[in-house]
C-alpha cells in the first residue's frame, strides 16, 4: 500500500510539471510553418503535424522538466530536436535556433560528428511528420522537444539533394 501511495504521489507531481505552460494551436502552426519554410528552401516536401508525435514529444519534455537535469535525447526510434531556455521564447525562435546550424552543413553525406544535426533533421528529405511540445520545470526552465518520423540524420546519407539550376532556354 505504501508503494502505491508513493507511485501516485510521483505521478501527480510528474504530470503537474507542465500545468502552467500553454502550447496553443497557433504555436503548433508556427512550428509547422517554420519547419516547412526551411524545407521549401531546399526543395523537400512539407511536413504535416502528428498528434501522436506531439504526445511522444510531450512525454519526453515532461520527463526532462521533472528531472530538470539539462538536455538529453530520449533515444526513441524517432528523429528528435531538443532545446532549453530559462525564459519562454516563441516556437518560431526555437525552430530558427535549430536552423541556424545550416552554417555547419557544407553538403555531402552526414558524418558522425555532424554539427548541423538539428538543421539536417528539419530538412531531411524522407521525413514527413513532426510533433512538438513544451514543458516547464519547477525551477522555471523550459524544455522544447520535436519528434520526427521517419527519422533522419543517417550516417553516410545526404539530408537532401542540392537543387541544380536548369539553364534558361
Secondary structure, DSSP 8 states (H G I E B T S, - for coil): -HHHHHHHHHHHHHHTTTTT----HHHHHHHHHHHHHHHHHTT----EE-HHHHHHHHHHHHHHHHH-S-------SSEEEEEEESS---HHHHHHHHHGGGGG--SS-B-TT-TTHHHHHHT-TT--EEEEEEEE-TTS-EEEEEEEES----BTS-SS---------
